[in-house]
Structure formats: C-alpha cells, structure tokens
C-alpha cells in the first residue's frame, strides 16, 4: 500500500479465537497498528502510515483447528498470502 491509502476489512475466526497483529513494514520502517489475544473477530479500516506491506499476522493458540475468513477492499496494489 502507498502511504495514506486505506483498506476496509472484516475477519472472523468462525466460532473460535485467534491472536493477531495488524502491522506494516517497508523502506526500513515497521509499525504495529493493533494487537489482540483470544479475539473471535475484528473489523475496521487500515490506513497505511508509509509505503510498504500492510496486513495481518494471525496465530492459533487453541488446541483445535481454526478457519479464518477475511473480507477486504481498498486502495492496495496487490494482496498476498504468505505462509
């Protein structure tokens, strides 16, 4: 995303919970916008603080599989899933 561009989002752990970090990195900079622990879902708007990669890291700390669903739209140049 370019600095100042915005994306709206909604994600859900589909009946479970996840830990997450909404963050960005690029050009030698990094930022953590918000973190959560044991969260079933989140929604909002992400505005890029600088040019770079902006998105989420999720971690399942439960003993069961979790299905994550993400809906997003906005002013991003590409969308990548990184494992």
C-alpha positions as semicolon CSV with decimal commas, in nm:
position;residue;x (nm);y (nm);z (nm)
1;X;0,000;0,000;0,000
2;X;0,108;0,356;-0,054
3;X;0,117;0,599;0,238
4;X;-0,226;0,739;0,322
5;X;-0,418;0,476;0,122
6;X;-0,699;0,293;0,302
7;X;-0,846;-0,056;0,309
8;X;-1,155;-0,170;0,496
9;X;-1,160;-0,519;0,642
10;X;-1,354;-0,775;0,840
11;X;-1,218;-1,106;0,961
12;X;-1,362;-1,383;1,174
13;X;-1,225;-1,697;1,337
14;X;-1,557;-1,872;1,258
15;X;-1,656;-1,965;1,613
16;X;-1,304;-1,979;1,758
17;X;-1,043;-1,720;1,861
18;X;-0,706;-1,603;1,730
19;X;-0,417;-1,384;1,838
20;X;-0,335;-1,120;1,576
21;X;-0,109;-0,831;1,487
22;X;-0,217;-0,572;1,229
23;X;0,114;-0,432;1,109
24;X;0,316;-0,279;0,831
25;X;0,676;-0,281;0,706
26;X;0,872;-0,130;0,422
27;X;1,160;0,102;0,345
28;X;1,335;0,013;0,671
29;X;1,028;0,106;0,875
30;X;0,781;-0,106;1,070
31;X;0,465;-0,041;1,269
32;X;0,220;-0,243;1,475
33;X;-0,120;-0,078;1,441
34;X;-0,306;-0,304;1,685
35;X;-0,264;-0,645;1,852
36;X;-0,519;-0,876;2,008
37;X;-0,525;-1,204;2,204
38;X;-0,809;-1,453;2,203
39;X;-1,017;-1,245;1,961
40;X;-1,310;-1,401;1,769
41;X;-1,331;-1,128;1,500
42;X;-1,233;-0,775;1,407
43;X;-1,333;-0,515;1,152
44;X;-1,233;-0,165;1,064
45;X;-1,021;0,050;0,840
46;X;-0,646;0,032;0,787
47;X;-0,466;0,344;0,662
48;X;-0,105;0,292;0,557
49;X;0,136;0,502;0,764
50;X;0,403;0,472;0,492
51;X;0,467;0,294;0,160
52;X;0,508;-0,079;0,212
53;X;0,340;-0,404;0,311
54;X;0,046;-0,369;0,547
55;X;-0,170;-0,651;0,679
56;X;-0,217;-0,914;0,946
57;X;-0,040;-1,195;1,123
58;X;-0,269;-1,447;1,293
59;X;-0,177;-1,724;1,536
60;X;-0,398;-2,005;1,663
61;X;-0,317;-2,078;2,029
62;X;-0,615;-2,311;2,079
63;X;-0,596;-2,690;2,065
64;X;-0,835;-2,707;1,768
65;X;-0,812;-2,609;1,402
66;X;-0,944;-2,261;1,319
67;X;-1,085;-2,140;0,989
68;X;-1,011;-1,773;0,924
69;X;-1,235;-1,574;0,689
70;X;-1,116;-1,233;0,565
71;X;-1,306;-0,978;0,360
72;X;-1,125;-0,668;0,244
73;X;-1,143;-0,396;-0,018
74;X;-0,949;-0,080;-0,068
75;X;-0,660;0,105;-0,221
76;X;-0,392;-0,162;-0,228
77;X;-0,177;-0,255;-0,524
78;X;-0,172;-0,629;-0,455
79;X;-0,288;-0,883;-0,199
80;X;-0,059;-1,169;-0,099
81;X;-0,097;-1,470;0,128
82;X;0,233;-1,555;0,295
83;X;0,273;-1,880;0,485
